[in-house]
Amino acid sequence: MAVEVTPGGATAAQRNGSTSEQWVFLAEDAPASNRDLLGGKGAGLAAMTQAGLPVPAAFTITTAACNAFQQANEFPAGMWDQTVAALKKIEEKSGRTLGDAANPLLVSVRSGARESMPGMMDTVLNLGLNDETVAGLARQTNNERFGWDAYRRFVQMFGRIVQGVEGLDTVFDEAKKRAGVSQDTELSAEQLREITQELKEHVQRHTGKPFPTDVNEQLELAIKAVFSSWMGRRAVDYRNQFKIPHDLGTAVNVVTMVFGNMGDDSGTGVAFTRDPSTGVKEIYGEFLPNAQGEDVVAGIRTPMKISKMREMWPDVYRQFEEIGDRLEQTYKDVQDLEFTVERGKLYMLQTRNAKRTGKAAVVTAVQMVAEGLITKEEALKRIQPMHVTQILVPQFDPTARAKAGIPLGKGLA
């Protein structure tokens, strides 16, 4: 089944928060074509869900709710009730409940504006963990170490991203040094339990309050952090530079957790349907076995090339390739994909049109005309002034650079 998506956008009234007061949409019911209302991630989740692709149960709080929050500094009337109702629906689908010590549901909370931009809130994973639910997660998975690893990650992310506490990564790195290990995966369940307590104490010292253990409070604080990040300095500067309106707002996506750190048959990654540097038509990206999403981009461990996944999990790779091709055929553009593999099962977490270099923009535009995906007129419209500038600037010959075999320079990134 192909993903059917048609262009569309919110009205000015919707963007300003004057909707019929439906602030929250389940992914299967959301207007997938309306990126203005759902944001890029929310629209992608809705389109993939409605096309029958393997996507965890999710719901999206709209950009209109964000704009209403910016104006009043509080959730708009009815939004929290709709959020709770949507949460109940994904609880029913998963057979688990947020905050249930015996059978806990965990979710991720992600920002998602219409345009991808730096400065927005990073994803928070494993929301719903506390001292009671961590035991339930360990029983669910029959893996105590996994439970405490998930809790450690959550405290570290929530404290840094939502509460703005600095130094948590340092606390974790120092704990690893004391344990005499270099990789997270070398820590035992007992060591992770002790480190989690250290992280919680660090949060309390810096905030003056205990780390929040009420799961509804965790969700509320995370949603508010996403909304507030829309007016963060980096996000505002980026919008100013690229002429993106400030009244679009960002959506919030709440997605059932799937776990890439459940063993050697699990993992996570990011990939493009074509090389974003050269335009070569091949899957390009990275993945990490036995890891969660932030591990790929945080530099904690060195990711593998996506081609390695073909060797490790050929069936999963084949399915991923087919899904990437379907999404490219639907959106008629190179796709930037995020995915997780949990115990051998592939889950798609995001699809969006990929950013690329000037060279790749020209190459892919020509390729897609030849493939009949777009017209010549559409291809010309995709080449932006900055793409032309990049192409005209003198560049090193990549083949000569490869033959040299020595770095061009050294310095701090």
N, C-alpha and C positions, 0 to 999 in steps of 0.2 A: 504493500500500500504506500503510495507517495504521500509526502507531507504537503498538504494544500494550504498555502499562505498567500494572501493577497495584500497589496499595499493598503495602509490605512493609518489614521492618526486621530488623536483626541481633539476635540473642539477646544477653543480658547476657554470656554466655561469649564470643561473637564479639567484642563490644566490648572485652572485657578481654584479648583476644589468644589465648584458648584455642580456636582453630579447629582444623580438621583439617590445619593448616599449609599451606594454599594461600594464600600471601600476595599473589600476583600473578595478574591476570586480563587476557587479551586482550579488547579491546572487544567482539569478536564472540561471545565465550564468557561474558562476565560476567553475573551476575544483575542485570539492569537495574533491577529493582524495589527492590533493596536499597540504599537511599541511606545507611543507617547504615554499611554495609560499604565501599561504593564512593565515598562522598561525593557531593555534588550534581553536580560536574563529571563525575566518572567514570560516574555513573548516566546522565547526559545523553549522554555520548559513546557508552556502550553501547547506549542506546535508539535513538539516531539511526543508529548503525552497523547494528544488527540490523534496522532498518526500511528499509535500503537507501538512506539519504540520503548525499549526498557528504561524507564525513568522512575525514580523513587517518587512516592506520593508527595505532593507539594501544594502550597497555596501562595498567592502573591497579594501583598498589601500595596495599593496603587500609589502612583506618583501624586494623584490628587490628594490623598491622605497626607502625604509629605508636605504639600503646599499649605494645607489647612493647619498642620502642626506648626509650620514655620510662622504662620500668622498669629496663632493663639498660644504657642508654646505648650500645647497639650494635645492629646489625641482628639480628633473630631468626634462628635457625638455618634455613638453606635459602632465606632471602629473596633474597640476592644471586644465588644460582644460578638461581632462578626468574626474576629480573630479566634475567639474561643470556640465558636461554632465550627469554623473551618478546621481547627485543631482536632475537634471531636471526630470529624470525618476521616482525617488521616490516621487517627488512633484506631478507628473501626477497621480501616483497610489493613493496618499492620497487625491488629490484634494485641496492641500494647498501649500503655497509657503514660503520658508525660508525668513523671513524679511517682509512679507506682514502684514501690521498693521491690516487689516480687517480679514484675514484668515491665521494666521501664522502656518507654519510647524516648529516643534521643533525636534531636533535629539540628540542622545547620541553619544559620541565619546569614543571609547575604544581601549586600546592596546590589542595585541594578538599575542604573539610569538608562535613558534611551541611547545615549552615546557612552561608550566605555571611556573612562577618564581616570587619571591618577588622582589620589587624594581622597577617594571614597573609602568607606570603611571596609577593612579586610573581612573575609569570611570567618565566622565563629563556628567551630565544629563541636559536636558532642554536648550541646546545650541540653540540660535536663539531668545532669549528674550532680549528686551530692553524696554525703557519707552513707546514706541508705541505698540509693539507687545503684551505686557502684557495686555493691554486693549482688544486687539483682542482675546487673549486666554480666558479672563474673559467672553467675549461675546459668544465665541464658546461653552463654558461649562456652561454658565449661572450661573457662580460662581466666584464672584470677589475675595473671600478669597483664592480659589484654585489658581487663577492667580498670586496673590502676594506671595503665599507660594512657587509656582514654581520658581518665579523670585528670591526670597530670597535664595532658595537653589542653584540656578544657580550662583549667584554672589559669594556666600560662597565657592562653589566648584571650580569655574573657578579661583577665586582669589588665593585660596590655592594651587590647583593642577597645573594649567597652569602658573600662574604668580609668584608662590612661596611666596606669602604674608602670613606671620605668624600672629596669633592672631585673626583671623576671628571667630573662634569657641568661643573664649572668649568674643568677642563683642556680639555675639548672646546670649550666656549664661547670660551675664550681663543685656541685654535687657529683657530677660525673667524674671529675678529677679525683675527688676523695674516694670514689668507688673504684678508681683505677681502670676506667673504661673510656673508650673514645666514641662508641656508637650507642645510641639510645637502646637499640635492640639487645645490648649486652646487660642491661639492668634487670634485676630480678623483681618479682612482685613486691617483696618486702622493701627493697630499695625504693621502688616507685611510690609505695605508700608513704615512706618517710619524706621523700622529695615533695610529694603533693602537699603534705602538711607544712613543709618549709615554705612553699610557694604561697599557701593561704596565709601564713603568718606574715610574710613579706607584704602581701596585699593589705592586711589589717594595719600594719605599721604605717603604710603610706596613705591609707584612706581614713583611718580612725574607726573603721567599722569592720565587723567580721565579713569574710567572703560570703556573698549571698547564696544560701542553700535552698530558698524557696524557688521552685522551678518557674512559677508564674512571674515572680519578680525578675528572674534571669531573663525570661522572654521579653518582658516589658522594657527592661533596661537595654537589651540588645536592639530592639526596634527603635527606641529613642536615639540610640547611638547612630544607627543607620541614617535616620532622618537628619540628625544634627550634622553628620559628615557632609551633607549636601552643601552646606555653607562653610566648610573648612577652607582654609587659606589656599591650599594647593588646588582643590577642586575649582574654586572661584577663579584663580589665576589661569588655570587651563581653559575654562570656559571663555574668559576674556580673550585669550590668545586665539582661540579657534572659533570665535563668534557663535558660541552656543548659548541660547537664551538661559537666563537664570531662573525663569519661572517654570521650567519643565519638571523639576523635582526628581527624586529617586524613588523607585519601588523597593519593597522589602520582600525577599523570597525566603519562605520557611519550608525546608525540605527534609523529609525523613532521612536519617543518617544511614548510609551504607558504608561499610568499613573495608578499607584497603589494607589495614594492618592486622589481618586475622591469620597471617601465616604465609607460606611460600606460594599458595595458590591465589593470593590476593595482592592488590597493588593499586596504584593511582597514576594518572598522567595527564599531560596536555599535548595536543597535536594539531597540526594544520593539514588540510586536505591537499595542499601543495606547498612547496618550499616558499616561505614568505620573503626570503632574501633573493632567490634566483628565479622563482616562478616554475621550477621544474615540477612536473606533474607526478608527485609521489607523496605518500604520507610522511610528514616531517614533524618530529616532536621528541618528547622524552617521557619516560615512565620510571617508576620505582616499585619493585616488588615489596610487599609487607610494609606499606607506608600509607600515611594519610596525606591529604592534599597539600598542606603547607610544607611538607618535607621536600617536594619537588622544587619549590621556588625559594626556600629559605636557606639553601646551601648547607643544610645539616648533613646530607649525604649526597654523593655524586649520582645523578640520574643516569639511566641507560638510554641509548638511542632507541626510538620506538621500533626499529627493525629487529631489535633483540626480542621484543615481545612475540614476534612471529615465530621465533625459535622456541621460546618457553611455552607459549600458549597459542598454538596455531589456530585452533577453532575460535578462540576469543578474538585473535587478530583478524581473522577472515570476516567475522561478524562486524567488527569495528570498521573495517575497510568498506564493507557494503553499506553500513549506516552513513559513513562519511560521504560516499558517492551519492546516496539518496538525498542527503541534505544539500549537497552542492547542486544537484539537479533542481532541487526545489527553490533554493534561494538564488541560484544562478550567479554564485560568487564563491570565492574561496572561504572555507569555514574554519573558524578557530574553535576547537572542541576541548571539553574537559570530561574526564571519565574516571570511574572507579570500577575495579574488579573485586568482588567479594566472593571468596570461595569458588572461583571459577565462573561466576556469573557477571556479565558486563552490565553496567548501569551508565547511562549518559546523563551528565549534569549540566552541560551548557553547550549551546551552539550560537555563534555570532559571526558576522562578516569579519574577515581577518584584516588586520592592518598589515602593510607590506612595504618593502622598499620601492623606490622609483623603478628600478629594473624589473622587479617582480610584477609590479603593477602593469607595465607595458607587456611583458611576456604573457601573463595570465589573460590579459584583455585580448591579445591576438589569438591565443589558444582557444578561448571560449567563443570567439567569432567562428573559428574554423570548426569547432565542435557543434555549432548551431545553437549554443546556449543563449547568446546575446547578439544584437545587431552591431554593425560598425559604428552607428551613432551612439549606442549605449557604451561601446568600448571607449570612444573618445571622451565621453562624459566622465569616465572613471579615472582618467589621467588628470591628477590635480597639479597645480603650479609647483608645489613642493616636490612632486615626483620628477618633473622636468629639471628643476634645479639640481636635484640629487644626481641625475644622469649626466648633467653638463659639468659637474665638479670633477676634477682629476681624481682618479682612483688607482689603487694598486692593482696590478694584474694578479688575479687569484692564483693562476697557474705558476707564475714566477715566484709568488710569495710562498707557495707550497714547496717549490723546488729549493728555495733558500734554506728551509728547515730551521730558521732561527727567528726568535721573536722580533718584531719591529721596534718594540720599546717595552719598558717596564714602568709600572706606576700603580697608584691606587685607583680602583674603579670608582 
